Amino acid sequence: MEQLKQNIKKMLESGEIAGFLGIKEQDGHPIPYLFTPEHLDQVDDFVVPEVRYPMAKILLNIVR
C-alpha cells in the first residue's frame, strides 16, 4: 500500500496526472476524495476499504 501511495504522489508531483479519485478515511469513515497536487499530504489518508462507491458516476459528475 505504501508503494501505491508513493506512486500516486510521484505522478501528482510530476504532473503526469492532475488528480486521483480514490477513497480517503475521514473521522473513521471511508469517503470518495479527489487527491490533487496541491494537497499531497492527503495521499497518506488514501485507503482501499471493503465498501464500494460508484467511482465512474462520481468522475462523470466532476467532469460535468
All heavy atoms as an XYZ file, in Angstrom:
519
protein
N       0.827     -1.192      0.000
C       0.000      0.000      0.000
C       0.868      1.252      0.000
O       0.530      2.218     -0.657
C      -0.932     -0.038      1.207
C      -1.868      1.139      1.251
S      -2.939      1.265     -0.162
C      -4.489      1.363      0.612
N       1.966      1.212      0.751
C       2.845      2.387      0.806
C       3.456      2.683     -0.560
O       3.608      3.847     -0.934
C       3.936      2.196      1.860
C       3.427      2.285      3.283
C       2.652      3.564      3.555
O       3.141      4.666      3.203
O       1.546      3.471      4.114
N       3.781      1.617     -1.311
C       4.339      1.814     -2.651
C       3.310      2.485     -3.559
O       3.646      3.374     -4.342
C       4.779      0.468     -3.246
C       5.424      0.608     -4.614
C       6.719      1.409     -4.571
O       7.547      1.210     -3.691
N       6.881      2.314     -5.500
N       2.056      2.082     -3.446
C       0.984      2.688     -4.235
C       0.841      4.170     -3.897
O       0.738      5.017     -4.792
C      -0.335      1.951     -3.976
C      -1.574      2.502     -4.671
C      -1.398      2.532     -6.184
C      -2.794      1.682     -4.289
N       0.872      4.496     -2.613
C       0.763      5.895     -2.182
C       1.936      6.714     -2.731
O       1.749      7.841     -3.193
C       0.722      5.994     -0.660
C      -0.565      5.479     -0.048
C      -0.515      5.567      1.466
C      -1.751      5.002      2.102
N      -1.730      5.100      3.568
N       3.129      6.152     -2.709
C       4.303      6.858     -3.236
C       4.179      7.077     -4.738
O       4.547      8.142     -5.250
C       5.587      6.079     -2.909
C       5.935      6.085     -1.439
C       6.069      7.494     -0.867
O       6.655      8.378     -1.483
N       5.493      7.702      0.308
N       3.661      6.075     -5.459
C       3.467      6.221     -6.905
C       2.440      7.303     -7.224
O       2.623      8.085     -8.162
C       3.049      4.890     -7.530
C       4.166      3.893     -7.596
O       5.340      4.236     -7.474
N       3.820      2.631     -7.765
N       1.374      7.362     -6.442
C       0.350      8.401     -6.645
C       0.968      9.776     -6.414
O       0.788     10.689     -7.233
C      -0.855      8.166     -5.709
C      -1.587      6.882     -6.091
C      -1.805      9.369     -5.742
C      -2.588      6.409     -5.050
N       1.717      9.923     -5.319
C       2.364     11.208     -5.035
C       3.324     11.599     -6.156
O       3.355     12.750     -6.589
C       3.133     11.131     -3.717
C       2.273     11.222     -2.495
C       3.131     11.202     -1.231
C       2.308     11.266      0.016
N       3.127     11.263      1.228
N       4.097     10.641     -6.624
C       5.082     10.907     -7.681
C       4.393     11.382     -8.965
O       4.830     12.356     -9.586
C       5.872      9.625     -7.946
C       6.979      9.754     -8.938
C       7.760      8.449     -8.979
C       8.225      8.177    -10.385
N       8.873      6.875    -10.513
N       3.303     10.726     -9.338
C       2.582     11.122    -10.554
C       1.920     12.494    -10.396
O       1.889     13.279    -11.341
C       1.559     10.061    -10.934
C       2.191      8.780    -11.445
S       1.018      7.579    -12.111
C       0.175      7.060    -10.626
N       1.402     12.785     -9.212
C       0.805     14.094     -8.968
C       1.871     15.195     -8.998
O       1.666     16.249     -9.607
C       0.069     14.114     -7.626
C      -1.246     13.342     -7.553
C      -1.709     13.202     -6.107
C      -2.319     14.011     -8.393
N       3.005     14.941     -8.365
C       4.094     15.927     -8.316
C       4.651     16.223     -9.698
O       4.951     17.366    -10.024
C       5.235     15.430     -7.422
C       4.937     15.507     -5.957
C       6.058     14.923     -5.104
O       6.689     13.926     -5.522
O       6.298     15.474     -4.020
N       4.789     15.187    -10.521
C       5.393     15.352    -11.846
C       4.433     15.949    -12.871
O       4.850     16.352    -13.945
C       5.902     13.999    -12.365
O       4.810     13.155    -12.703
N       3.153     15.963    -12.534
C       2.166     16.472    -13.476
C       1.685     15.408    -14.440
O       0.922     15.698    -15.359
N       2.115     14.176    -14.224
C       1.676     13.063    -15.073
C       0.159     12.899    -14.988
O      -0.499     12.564    -15.959
C       2.388     11.786    -14.651
C       2.130     10.598    -15.538
C       2.934      9.378    -15.135
O       3.956      9.516    -14.440
O       2.537      8.277    -15.526
N      -0.371     13.133    -13.787
C      -1.825     13.150    -13.590
C      -2.187     14.435    -12.856
O      -1.405     14.954    -12.075
C      -2.333     11.919    -12.810
C      -1.672     11.814    -11.428
C      -2.119     10.633    -13.604
C      -2.229     10.705    -10.544
N      -3.372     14.951    -13.149
C      -3.820     16.190    -12.499
C      -4.555     15.904    -11.201
O      -4.664     16.769    -10.336
C      -4.732     16.970    -13.442
N      -5.061     14.686    -11.069
C      -5.786     14.306     -9.878
C      -5.977     12.807     -9.836
O      -5.800     12.122    -10.842
N      -6.325     12.313     -8.677
C      -6.543     10.884     -8.481
C      -7.778     10.718     -7.615
O      -7.821     11.197     -6.475
C      -5.320     10.256     -7.792
C      -5.513      8.815     -7.416
C      -5.397      7.818     -8.361
C      -5.820      8.463     -6.115
C      -5.585      6.492     -8.021
C      -6.007      7.132     -5.752
C      -5.885      6.144     -6.713
N      -8.814     10.069     -8.161
C     -10.029      9.836     -7.397
C      -9.886      8.525     -6.651
O      -9.707      7.467     -7.252
C     -11.254      9.785     -8.308
C     -12.593      9.603     -7.599
C     -12.881     10.779     -6.662
C     -13.715      9.452     -8.603
N      -9.918      8.615     -5.334
C      -9.767      7.428     -4.502
C     -10.630      7.548     -3.269
O     -11.553      8.366     -3.218
N     -10.320      6.740     -2.292
C     -11.065      6.739     -1.040
C     -10.139      7.222      0.077
O      -8.998      6.793      0.179
C     -11.575      5.326     -0.691
C     -12.434      4.749     -1.825
C     -12.348      5.337      0.627
C     -13.738      5.447     -2.048
N     -10.658      8.124      0.877
C      -9.909      8.692      1.999
C     -10.674      8.361      3.275
O     -11.904      8.393      3.292
C      -9.816     10.198      1.795
C      -9.263     10.968      2.943
C      -9.305     12.448      2.624
C      -9.011     13.268      3.842
N      -9.071     14.697      3.586
N      -9.952      8.045      4.323
C     -10.615      7.819      5.598
C     -10.680      9.137      6.360
O      -9.671      9.795      6.571
C      -9.891      6.772      6.421
C     -10.698      6.360      7.622
C     -10.272      5.023      8.165
O     -10.084      4.090      7.387
O     -10.130      4.952      9.385
N     -11.893      9.523      6.721
C     -12.098     10.776      7.444
C     -13.014     10.499      8.623
O     -14.114      9.979      8.433
C     -12.709     11.834      6.523
C     -12.859     13.173      7.172
C     -13.299     14.230      6.168
O     -13.073     14.106      4.981
N     -13.928     15.260      6.666
N     -12.549     10.822      9.793
C     -13.312     10.585     11.030
C     -13.756      9.128     11.144
O     -14.873      8.839     11.583
C     -14.525     11.518     11.099
C     -14.127     12.979     11.125
O     -13.082     13.286     11.732
O     -14.850     13.803     10.537
N     -12.898      8.210     10.688
C     -13.194      6.787     10.784
C     -14.098      6.235      9.704
O     -14.470      5.069      9.739
N     -14.459      7.080      8.718
C     -15.364      6.652      7.653
C     -14.698      6.829      6.294
O     -14.081      7.872      6.029
C     -16.656      7.466      7.672
C     -17.397      7.359      8.962
N     -18.125      6.240      9.307
C     -17.498      8.211      9.998
C     -18.652      6.429     10.498
N     -18.293      7.620     10.952
N     -14.837      5.841      5.399
C     -14.271      5.987      4.052
C     -15.182      6.875      3.197
O     -16.399      6.709      3.187
C     -14.246      4.548      3.520
C     -15.326      3.851      4.270
C     -15.415      4.529      5.613
N     -14.569      7.839      2.508
C     -15.324      8.731      1.622
C     -14.557      8.902      0.316
O     -13.334      8.868      0.299
C     -15.573     10.118      2.262
C     -14.234     10.803      2.586
C     -16.454     10.019      3.487
C     -14.361     12.262      2.935
N     -15.265      9.080     -0.806
C     -14.575      9.378     -2.067
C     -13.867     10.723     -1.936
O     -14.377     11.658     -1.310
C     -15.708      9.455     -3.094
C     -16.855      8.756     -2.454
C     -16.704      8.953     -0.989
N     -12.679     10.820     -2.547
C     -11.885     12.045     -2.427
C     -11.028     12.228     -3.671
O     -10.443     11.266     -4.169
C     -10.995     11.956     -1.185
C     -10.242     13.230     -0.881
C     -10.860     14.279     -0.224
C      -8.921     13.387     -1.261
C     -10.183     15.454      0.051
C      -8.230     14.557     -0.984
C      -8.872     15.584     -0.329
O      -8.202     16.750     -0.053
N     -10.960     13.449     -4.167
C     -10.112     13.768     -5.309
C      -8.779     14.294     -4.778
O      -8.696     15.414     -4.281
C     -10.776     14.808     -6.215
C     -10.005     15.186     -7.472
C      -9.780     13.963     -8.361
C     -10.726     16.278     -8.233
N      -7.748     13.470     -4.867
C      -6.406     13.855     -4.436
C      -5.782     14.720     -5.524
O      -5.861     14.380     -6.708
C      -5.554     12.605     -4.189
C      -6.085     11.725     -3.097
C      -6.928     10.666     -3.378
C      -5.744     11.955     -1.778
C      -7.422      9.850     -2.372
C      -6.236     11.152     -0.755
C      -7.079     10.095     -1.062
N      -5.180     15.850     -5.143
C      -4.593     16.784     -6.101
C      -3.172     17.155     -5.687
O      -2.792     16.973     -4.528
C      -5.442     18.071     -6.187
O      -5.460     18.694     -4.901
C      -6.862     17.787     -6.651
N      -2.384     17.703     -6.619
C      -1.009     18.090     -6.290
C      -0.925     19.139     -5.183
O       0.061     19.199     -4.465
C      -0.469     18.669     -7.601
C      -1.325     18.112     -8.666
C      -2.677     17.901     -8.035
N      -1.954     19.950     -5.036
C      -1.950     20.999     -4.021
C      -2.010     20.443     -2.596
O      -1.670     21.147     -1.649
C      -3.123     21.969     -4.235
C      -3.035     22.765     -5.520
C      -3.495     21.989     -6.736
O      -4.243     21.019     -6.601
O      -3.067     22.347     -7.855
N      -2.464     19.209     -2.453
C      -2.618     18.610     -1.125
C      -2.013     17.209     -1.096
O      -2.688     16.228     -0.769
C      -4.098     18.560     -0.729
C      -4.735     19.904     -0.676
N      -5.601     20.354     -1.632
C      -4.592     20.918      0.210
C      -5.973     21.581     -1.342
N      -5.373     21.954     -0.225
N      -0.729     17.119     -1.429
C      -0.056     15.818     -1.481
C      -0.091     15.079     -0.151
O      -0.127     13.849     -0.120
C       1.396     15.983     -1.929
C       1.609     16.300     -3.401
C       3.077     16.542     -3.681
C       1.085     15.182     -4.274
N      -0.098     15.804      0.955
C      -0.120     15.159      2.265
C      -1.385     14.333      2.488
O      -1.395     13.384      3.261
C       0.041     16.190      3.383
C      -1.058     17.250      3.366
O      -1.412     17.730      2.266
O      -1.553     17.600      4.439
N      -2.448     14.665      1.767
C      -3.713     13.930      1.897
C      -3.610     12.504      1.369
O      -4.388     11.636      1.765
C      -4.833     14.672      1.164
C      -5.152     16.042      1.719
C      -5.807     15.970      3.074
O      -6.641     15.113      3.334
N      -5.422     16.871      3.961
N      -2.642     12.253      0.466
C      -2.473     10.908     -0.096
C      -2.180      9.894      1.019
O      -2.528      8.720      0.896
C      -1.375     10.892     -1.183
C      -1.124      9.481     -1.690
C      -1.760     11.809     -2.342
N      -1.600     10.347      2.110
C      -1.329      9.452      3.242
C      -2.615      8.875      3.832
O      -2.600      7.823      4.467
C      -0.540     10.173      4.334
C       0.851     10.561      3.875
O       1.415      9.854      3.012
O       1.373     11.573      4.367
N      -3.751      9.550      3.607
C      -5.042      9.092      4.121
C      -5.774      8.172      3.150
O      -6.884      7.714      3.432
C      -5.945     10.293      4.442
C      -5.360     11.168      5.533
O      -4.668     10.635      6.414
O      -5.591     12.390      5.501
N      -5.177      7.895      1.978
C      -5.785      7.017      0.976
C      -5.907      5.600      1.528
O      -4.989      5.072      2.131
C      -4.923      7.024     -0.292
C      -5.318      5.988     -1.301
C      -6.519      6.054     -1.962
C      -4.461      4.934     -1.601
C      -6.883      5.099     -2.900
C      -4.800      3.978     -2.539
C      -6.020      4.061     -3.185
N      -7.091      4.995      1.353
C      -7.338      3.623      1.807
C      -8.091      2.856      0.720
O      -8.686      3.444     -0.174
C      -8.162      3.578      3.124
C      -7.406      4.174      4.285
C      -9.508      4.251      2.953
N      -8.047      1.541      0.822
C      -8.833      0.673     -0.055
C      -9.749     -0.143      0.863
O      -9.368     -1.207      1.335
C      -7.935     -0.251     -0.904
C      -8.788     -1.142     -1.787
C      -6.958      0.570     -1.735
N     -10.944      0.382      1.129
C     -11.846     -0.273      2.081
C     -12.684     -1.372      1.424
O     -12.673     -1.538      0.202
C     -12.742      0.877      2.534
C     -12.846      1.726      1.317
C     -11.484      1.639      0.655
N     -13.427     -2.083      2.238
C     -14.341     -3.114      1.749
C     -15.551     -2.500      1.039
O     -16.067     -3.063      0.096
C     -14.835     -3.969      2.925
C     -13.742     -4.780      3.587
C     -13.286     -5.947      2.733
O     -14.123     -6.554      2.040
O     -12.079     -6.232      2.761
N     -15.970     -1.338      1.514
C     -17.151     -0.680      0.939
C     -16.848     -0.213     -0.475
O     -15.726      0.157     -0.800
C     -17.610      0.495      1.839
C     -16.621      1.627      1.808
C     -18.977      0.985      1.446
N     -17.856     -0.233     -1.344
C     -17.665      0.188     -2.738
C     -18.452      1.465     -3.009
O     -19.536      1.670     -2.483
C     -18.115     -0.908     -3.687
C     -17.293     -2.162     -3.527
C     -17.494     -3.058     -4.705
N     -16.646     -4.211     -4.554
C     -15.629     -4.465     -5.344
N     -15.339     -3.658     -6.328
N     -14.905     -5.539     -5.174
N     -17.871      2.286     -3.855
C     -18.515      3.529     -4.274
C     -18.614      3.536     -5.792
O     -17.761      2.969     -6.464
C     -17.694      4.751     -3.821
C     -17.840      5.072     -2.366
C     -16.960      4.550     -1.428
C     -18.853      5.900     -1.924
C     -17.090      4.831     -0.087
C     -18.992      6.203     -0.579
C     -18.107      5.659      0.328
O     -18.243      5.952      1.663
N     -19.631      4.213     -6.345
C     -19.777      4.299     -7.804
C     -18.786      5.326     -8.378
O     -19.154      6.444     -8.728
C     -21.235      4.740     -7.980
C     -21.523      5.532     -6.731
C     -20.726      4.852     -5.642
N     -17.515      4.943     -8.457
C     -16.454      5.876     -8.839
C     -16.665      6.459    -10.233
O     -16.399      7.637    -10.453
C     -15.093      5.205     -8.737
C     -14.787      4.703     -7.328
S     -14.871      5.981     -6.071
C     -13.164      6.379     -5.918
N     -17.141      5.661    -11.185
C     -17.365      6.177    -12.543
C     -18.421      7.289    -12.517
O     -18.241      8.328    -13.168
C     -17.800      5.050    -13.470
N     -19.461      7.103    -11.762
C     -20.513      8.127    -11.659
C     -19.966      9.392    -10.997
O     -20.271     10.504    -11.413
C     -21.673      7.567    -10.844
C     -22.865      8.479    -10.783
C     -24.021      7.824    -10.060
C     -25.213      8.753     -9.997
N     -26.346      8.169     -9.319
N     -19.134      9.232     -9.980
C     -18.538     10.374     -9.301
C     -17.642     11.152    -10.273
O     -17.689     12.378    -10.333
C     -17.757      9.926     -8.055
C     -18.723      9.365     -7.006
C     -16.940     11.081     -7.474
C     -18.063      8.651     -5.852
N     -16.834     10.427    -11.058
C     -15.974     11.083    -12.046
C     -16.781     11.854    -13.077
O     -16.420     12.974    -13.461
C     -15.087     10.059    -12.762
C     -13.836      9.642    -12.024
C     -13.155      8.486    -12.749
C     -12.876     10.794    -11.875
N     -17.868     11.263    -13.546
C     -18.719     11.956    -14.525
C     -19.298     13.234    -13.935
O     -19.388     14.259    -14.606
C     -19.845     11.027    -15.004
C     -19.404      9.930    -15.963
C     -20.558      8.976    -16.229
C     -18.885     10.523    -17.264
N     -19.689     13.208    -12.671
C     -20.223     14.405    -12.015
C     -19.150     15.495    -11.888
O     -19.458     16.676    -12.022
C     -20.793     14.077    -10.647
C     -22.123     13.361    -10.735
O     -22.854     13.519    -11.713
N     -22.451     12.584     -9.721
N     -17.915     15.099    -11.662
C     -16.823     16.072    -11.564
C     -16.588     16.728    -12.928
O     -16.418     17.940    -13.022
C     -15.539     15.406    -11.051
C     -15.686     15.035     -9.578
C     -14.329     16.323    -11.243
C     -14.570     14.173     -9.036
N     -16.606     15.924    -13.971
C     -16.337     16.426    -15.327
C     -17.443     17.361    -15.800
O     -17.190     18.348    -16.476
C     -16.163     15.248    -16.307
C     -16.082     15.741    -17.740
C     -14.919     14.460    -15.950
N     -18.655     17.064    -15.441
C     -19.800     17.875    -15.911
C     -19.847     19.124    -15.153
O     -19.910     20.031    -14.862
C     -21.098     17.117    -15.737
C     -21.152     15.935    -16.653
C     -22.452     15.206    -16.484
N     -22.392     14.013    -17.317
C     -23.148     12.971    -17.149
N     -24.031     12.935    -16.198
N     -23.047     11.933    -17.932
